[in-house]
């Protein structure tokens, strides 16, 4: 990010004392609050998001593959709006990330969200490796966890909410199939608030990869790492933090220490939704077996599994998915609000 010292109050509303504090921060190599970060020139912000970032208000990044590949239209758009409304209800500004006609957007208008929903799977599913090509080709792209993290960091957004992260796939010792989400978490300073790793993955190996990469994995109010549809994975969470304020303090301290990389804030699915875990688990086993039989590989595995599991559970898995994302949005926004307070106090 680029340090920026406004030359006048009209440019950023910052007085001479604030400028002095900024120069002091630079001289001691302390990380700068988002107020002094200029978003990347290739990132287009809505006025709402740009204003919030400029004022150091809480902004929450949201991915877009759940819209394009997670469910059909119009349910996808309705769900996206519910998630954005949840962020606003708890004091934050939602910033849904997507690429439309080659332009990277952080924050979508009502019309853009509708367009993305109608495009659905016609949108390219974009991880970090795909971003430059989709932009160059002026294409449409929905961002995965990895790509959303990267773009959020370009915009100066510290907190990102999603359903679940990718990880090491079952049979990884033979396939070496490990999600780019884990690599991104090791190098990009964005906290990912999620319901743990998707239950279709090898969770113990996923946690091993994150440990090797030095990524903090925090169980939010729980000692056991959640497994997306289930509150229990059988694996301990390496760290446990019990409140949004404490998570914000952790992130703030990490910034001050200039620690490179993100963090996983693993929030268990709400208790009233966890009752479907057994049924969903059986459906997951069946769907996984089908991917082997049908030789479904790579980026096509997750969309197939989620759709097939939803069919096998007669819609229960999709309902649980939506509710856990809404719960993550609530927790993630509260973390962003507390982090914003700490940053303001530090100025």
C-alpha angles and dihedrals in degrees: 000000000000122000111231127194109193112227096211142014090253091061097056110341092249120142130213093267090056090049090052091051090050092051089048090052091050092050091054093043091240115158114259124241115249091256089077098044120102113213116239112275092237092057117090115208127195113239089251093055094041092051093048093050092047090052093044091243122154113280123181122202118219128193125233107211088085085062099044102033105015103071142351128272129297094018090059093058093043090053093047090052091049090053092049090048090052091054091051093045090059096047105269139111115240118226111189110194124217143135117241121182090342096309121118111227127196104190121016130225119230090259093049092049090051091049092050091049093051093047090055113157090002083081114090112247100237127206121172092278092057100049100087094047095049090048092047092049091046089236135153118258138179113209127235123211091274095049093043090052092051094048092044089055090052088054094046096249115148103186127058127181125205140148101255138333126246120243145153110340122226109272090028090146087070103030103032085217104163122158120247085229089081093051091049091051089056095056111023123077099227125115113225116212108199145139090262123265121334111272091235089072136082096258100187091053091044090056090047091054091049091049092051089050092051094242114155110234113197128191106215105225092335137087095211121073109244122234104216103255091027130058089215130060101163089244125105119238107242091224135021128206121175107199141040090238091056092049090051090050089051092051092046091052090048090054092049090051090051090232109175118226142041135271137232115231102192113202116186119234112264112275094242090059096045093078090083092058096101094049092045090048092057091047090050092055091051093047092048090053089052092054089058093046093048093040093235108172146172121000091357094066100076098046090048093048095048093049094044094046089051090053093048093049093045093239099315094113093052091049090050090047092054093047095049091050090052090050091049089050090055094049094041093051092050089052091050091050092052092046090052090054092051092049092050091050090052094054 
